Amino acid sequence: MNDSQPSRKVGFVSLGCPKALVDSERILTQLKLDGYEISPNYDNADVVVVNTCGFIDSAKQESMDAIEEAMQENGKVIVTGCMGKGSDAEAIKAANPDVLSISGPADYEQVLNAVHQYIPPTRIEGKSPDEHDPYIDLVPAQGIKLTPEHYAYLKISEGCNHRCTFCIIPAMRGDLVSRPIGDVILEAGTLVASGVRELLVISQDTSAYGVDVKYKLEFVDNEPRETRMLDLCKALGEMGVWVRLHYVYPYPHVDKVIPLMAEGKILPYLDIPFQHASPKILKLMKRPGNQEKVLERIKAWREICPELVIRSTFVVGFPGETEEDFQILLDWLEEAQLDRVGCFKYSPVDGATANDLPDHVPEDIQQDRWERFMETQQRISARRLQNRIGQQLEVLIDTVDGDGAIGRCYADAPEIDGKVYLDGFTDTYAGDALLVTITGADEYDLWAEPVYEDDDLESAQESH
C-alpha cells in the first residue's frame, strides 16, 4: 500500500488445534498479500475474523464466547472454522444474526471473499505473486506464522477416512485429502530457510498420508518420491532440523519409519492416539482393536530405537465402559510404559454417533476413573523421567527471562508435553539449541544445566 491509500485492518482470533492454527496462518498470509494489516485490537479493526473450534462442547462454548465478544467490541465479524457447518453454523447465526459470513474449516476462499466484500483489497501492482522481494514484500517467503520463529506446524493432509463414533471431524473436514508431496517438501524447505528449527508434522491421520491418491509418485528436486509417510519422512530428515510426527495411527507401515529415528534422521517421537485398550470399547469406538499386537510392535520399535518416546491420548468413561474394561486399560498402561499421556473424560459431542450408545457412565464414576488413570500414568511418567537424570540431551530453547531459560528436548512437543528448565541460565536466546545435562525431574518436567554453547552442537550431537 502507498501513503495515499487508507489502512485496511483485519482483527483475527484463532481457536482450536494446530490444524486450525495452520488454517489461520494461511488466511493471514493471503490477507497480507492482498494488502491488509492485521490488527491486535478489535476497536482498530475494520473487520474481525474468528476461526472457531467445534471438537467438544467446551471448545464450542469458547468459540461462541469469542464471536459474541467480537460482535460487542467491533460489530463486523466473519466466522470460519469447524463450527462453520451444519447445526453449529445455524446456532451461530441464531445467536448472532448480524455476522457477515460463516464458512467451514479450510474454506480460505470464502473467508477472503467475505473480507474483500467489506474491505476491497489492494495488491502491489506489476508484481507476480510468485516473486519474493524481502525489501518490499508485506509477507516473508514462508508466509505468516502464529508460532514462534523456531518451530512450525506442517500440515500434510486434510480430513479423515475413519468414522470413530465419538468424533465429528469427518463431518466437519470431510474425507482424507493428501497434499502433493512436492508442495509439502517445498513448504518445509521454505520454513527451514527462514530459520525454523523444528517441523511438527500434523494431519488428522498422518499414517494414511497418500492413501487417497494411491501413493502417487512425483519427482521432487529430481528425486522420485511417493506420496506416503515414509518418503516424506526421508525427505524431511535430510533438512537438518527436528522433525516430529503427530497423529500417527499404528499401522504396520509405521515400522518402516522407526529406523529413520534410530539413525537420527527424524526425532524418535511418536504421537499415537490409542484412546483405549479394551477390545470391547475400541469396537464401540470403531477404533483398531488388537492392542496385544500393538504392545508387541511397541516392544519391537523400542528394540530398534531405544530412545523412542511415545505420547498418546485416552478416553475414560466411554458409554458401555465397565470396571473390567477400565482395569484392562490400566493394565495395558503398565505394560506399554508410555512416556507422555493425556486423558479425557468422555463427553457427548453434537452429531457424534456415540451419543446414541447405551449405558452412559455417570459423571462421578468417570471422575474416579480419570483420577485413577492419572495416578497410574504419573507414576509411570515420573519413573521414566527419573531415569533421564545424568543424561546429556539436546534442548531447543523456547523462552528466556530473568529467572532462566525454558526449552524442550526431543521428548517434548510444544504446548502438550513437558519442559526442560535451566534455572538461572540466561546466556541464550529463543531458538537456540544447547546440549544439557539433566539434573532433576518430577512427573512431567526436567531440570538441566548447559554443557555446550550453540557453536559446539555438532560435536555435542555426535557424542549423543
N, C-alpha and C positions, 0 to 999 in steps of 0.2 A: 504494500500500500504506500502511496505517497502522502505528503502532508496535507494535501487538499481534500483527501477522502476522509469521511467520518469513520471513527472507530467502530468495529463490529465485534462485540464481545459476547462470548458464549460461556455461561456457567456450566459446570459439569459435576455430577455426583455419580460415582461408580461404586456399586454394591456387589457383593457375592464373591464367587470363587475366582481362582486365577484365570479360568477360561473366559469369564465375563470381563476380567481385567484386560485381557488381550483384545477383546471386542472394543473396550473403551479406548485402548491405545490406538487402534486402527481408525476409529471415528475421529479422535483428536488429531491424528496425523493428517487425515484428509481435510479437516476443518482448517488446520494451519496452512495447508497447501492452497486452500481456497481463500486465504487472506484474512481469516478470523483471528482475533485474540481470544485467549482462554482466561476467563475471569475467576478468581478465587472467591468472589463475593457475589451473592445474589443481587444486591442492590446496584452493582455496577454492570450487570449483565443485561444484554438486550433480549436474551432468551436463555433458558436453563434446560439442559438435557439430564434426565435421570435414568441411568442404566440399572434396572431392577434385578432382584434375585427372587426366585419363586420356588426354591427347592423344598423348604419346610415352612410351617406356619409362622415361626418366629422371624424367618427371613422375609416372608411376605409382609408381615406387620412392619418390619423395619423399612421396607420399600414404600409401603403406603404412608408411613410417617414422613419419609423423605419427600415424597410427592406433595403431601399436604403442606409441609414446611416451605418448599419451593414455591407453591402456589400463593401462600400467605406473604412470603418475603418478596416475590418477584411478579407472579401472576401469569407469566408466559412460559409454559412448561411443555417440553417434548419428552414423552416417556418411551423407553425401549427396553429390551431385555426379556428375561424369562417370564415376567408377568404380563408381557405384551400380547398374549394369545388367549383365546377361549374365554372361559368364565372369569379368569383373573383380569383380563382386559375389560370385560364388562363391569367388574367390580370397581376398577379404577375410574372408568367413565361415570359410573353412578355416583361415586364419592366425589369426583372432581370433573363435573361436566364441561368445564372450560379449558381442559388440557388441549393443546394444539394438535397433538398427534400421538398415536400409540402404535408401536410396532414390536415385533417379536425379536428373539435373540439373533445376533449376527445379521440383522437386516440393515446393513450400513446404508444402503441406497435410500431407503425410506427416511431414515434419520436425517441424512444430508439434504434430501429434497425438502423435508419439513423446515430445516434451518434456512435453506435457500429461499423458501417461500416467504419467510418472515423477515429475513435479513439477506438481501441479494449479495452474492459473493463477489470478490474482486481478486482475480488471478494476475500474476505478473505477466504482462503482455510479451509475446515474442519468445517465450521460453518453453521448451518441451518439458512435460512433467518427468521425463526420464533423466533430464540433465540435473546434476547437483553441483552447485557452486557454494562452498562453505562461507564465502564472504558476503553473499547477498541472500541466501536462501532463508526462508522462515522456518524451515524444518531440517533437522540434521538427517543425514543419509539413512540412519537406522529408524527414522520415524520418532514419534513422541512416545516416551516411556513413562509409566507411572511407578515403576520400581526404581530403586537406587541404581546409579550408573554401573555398578559392578556385577549385577545379575539381571537376567531377563527370562521371561516365560516364552517358550517356543511352542505354539500350538500347531499340531501336525494334522489334526482332523477335526471334523465337526460331527455331532450326532452319535448315535449308538444303535447297534443291532440287537442288543439284549432287551428283554422285557421283564426285568426284575419287578416283582409285584409291589414293592414299596417305593418305586421310583417313577417319576413322570418326565424324566429328561427326554426320552424319545418323542413324547407328545409335544414337548417344547422346542426341541432342536432337530427332530427328525432322525432318520437312519444315518448310518455312518457315511461320511463323505471325506475321503482322504485328500489332503493337499498333494499336488505333484511334488515328488521328492526333490526335483531341481529347485522349485520355489522355496522349499523348506531349507535346503542347504544354502541357497543364496541368502536368505534372510539371516540364517545363523552366521554366515561369514561376515555379513554387514554388521551384525551386532558385535561380533568379536573384534572387528576392525575399529569399532567405536570405543572399545575399552571394556566390554563385558567380559568378565572372568568366569561366569557360571551360567550355563544354559539349563533351564528347567523344562524338560520335555513334558507337555501336557496334552490331554485329549480326554474324551470320555472312556476310551478303551485303547490304550497305546499298543497293546499286543495285537490288536486287529488291524493296525495300520496297513492299508493296501489291499485288504480283502475285497473291497467293493470294486476295485479296478483290476482285480486278478493279478496283483503284484506287477503292474505294468513296468516294463524296462525303459529306462531313459539313459541318455548319455549326459553326465554332468561333469563339466571340465574334462571332457574326453574319457571319462571313466564310466563303464556300464554300471548302473545302479538300479536294482529292483525296488519298487515301492513297497518296502517291507521294513519291519523294525530292525532287523539285523543289519541290512545295508545302510540304513540311516545312522545307526549307532557307529558303524565303521567309519562313515564319512565325518560324523561329528567328533569322533575320537581322534581324528587327525588334526583338529583345530587348536590343540594345546590348551584347552580350558576345561574346567569341571563340566561334566555332562551328567545330569541327574534325571532318572526316569521315574515318572509318576503315573498312577492309574494303570498299572500293569496287571492284566489277568494272567494267572499261572498256566498258560497254555504250554504244551510240550516245546514249542519252538523258542520259548524263553531260555531254555537250556543252552542254546547256541550263543546267547549274549553273555553268559557268565564268564567264559574265557576272556572276553574283552575287558571285563572288570579285573580279572586276575592279572592281566597284562598291564593294567593301569591306563587303558585307553579311555574308559568311562568310569565314573565313580562306582564303587562296589556298594550300591544302594538300590533297593527296590521298594517302591510303594505299591503294595498289593492289597486291595480292599477285600479281605476274606469274608467279612460280615458275620460269619457264624461257623460252627464246626459240627453241629448236629445234622446228620443226613436228612432227618425229617424236616427241620427248619429250613435248611438250604433248599429242599424241594419246594416248600411253601413259598420261599423267596424267589424261586426259579433261578437259582444260582448253581454253578458247577458243584456237584455233591460229594465227590470222593476225596474226603480230607485225609484219609490214610495215605493215598498216593501223593498228596501234597506234602505231607510230612516226609515221605521218602525223598521227594525231589528237593525239599529244603535241605535235608541232610546231604544229598549229593552236591547241591550248589556250594555248600559250605566246605565240602571236601576239595572242590576245585578252587574256591576263593574263600579262605578262612576269614578274611576281613569283611565279608559281606554283612551289610546291615539291612534288616527288613523292617519296614514300618507298615502298619495296617490299621484298618478301622473295623469296628464290630457294632452290632446292634443287639441289645438285650431287651427282653420283654416283647418280642415279636409275637403276634397272635398265634396261639397254639403252643407256645414255648412252655414246657413243663419243667419242674425242678430237675428231672433226669436230663432233659435237653441242656439245661444250663450247666449241669455238672460235667457233661460231655465237653462243653466249651471250655470250662476251667481246666479240665484235664488236658485238653488239646493245647491250651496256652502253656501249661507247664512243660509239655513235650516239645512244642515249637520253639520256645525261648526267643520270642520276637524282641527286637530292640526298642522300637517305638510303637506305641499303640494308642489309638483314640477309641472311645466308646460312647455310644449314644443310646438313650432310651427311645424305644420305638414310639413314634407319634404319627397319627394319620396325616396323610397329605391329600388334599383335594384332587381327585382324579386318579389316585392310585388304586389298583385292584385289591391290594391287601386290606383296604378298608372293609371289604365285604367278607373277609375270612372270619370264621367263628372263633370263640374262646380268646377274646382280647384279655391281656394280662392287666390286672389292677395296678394303679399308679404306685401304691405302697410296695407291692412286690417288685415292680420294675425298679424302684429306687433301691431296695435291698439288694437286688441282683447287680445293679450298677456299682454300688459300693463294694460288694464282694469282688466283682470283676476288677475294679481299680486297685483294690488292695493286693490282689494276686499279681497284677501286672506291675505295680510299683515295686514289689519285692523282686520281680524278675529284672526290671529295668535297673534298679539300684545295684543289684549284684553284677550285672553286665558292665555298668559304668564304673564300679569299683575296680574291676579288672583292667580298666584303662589307666589307672594311676601308675605313673612311671613311664608310660608310652610317650613317644615323640610323634606328633601329628601335625600335618599342615592345617592351618586355620586361615580362613578368609575373614577379614575384619569388616564388620557391618557398621559399628558406631564407635566413636571416641569422644569422651568428655573428661572433665576434671578428675573423675574417680578412676578412670582407666579405660581399657578397650574391651569391646564385646565382639566376639566373632563366632564362627561355626566351623566345625570340622566336616569331613566327608559324610559323617553320620547324621548331619542335621540340615534339613531343608528349612528355608526361611519361613517364619510365622508359625509353623506347625510342630517343629521339633525343639530340641534343647539348644542351649547356648554354651559357649566357652568364654569364661570371664578371665581377663588379665587385669586383676586389681592393681591400681597404681601405675600401670604402664600406659603412657600417653605418647610415646615417640613413634607414632604410626598414624595411618590415615585409613578412612573407609575405602575398601577395595584392595588394600594391601594383603599379600599372602605371607604368612610367617610360619616358621617351624617352632613349635612349642613343646614343652614337657608338661604332661598332665600331673597336677599336684593334689587335686581333690575332686570329690564327686558327691552328688546327692542322688535323689531318684530320677532327676531329669537333666541336670546341668553338670558341666565340668569347670574346674578352675585350673589355670595353667600359668607358666612363666615362659617368656620367649627364649628361644635358643639362638636363632639366626635372624639377621636382618633380611629384607627383601632381596638384596643382591646375592645372597648365598642360597637362594631357594633351589637352584639347580642341583647343587651338591647335597642339599638337605633332602630333596626328593629322592635322589639316588640312594641315600642312606636309609630312607624309609622304604 
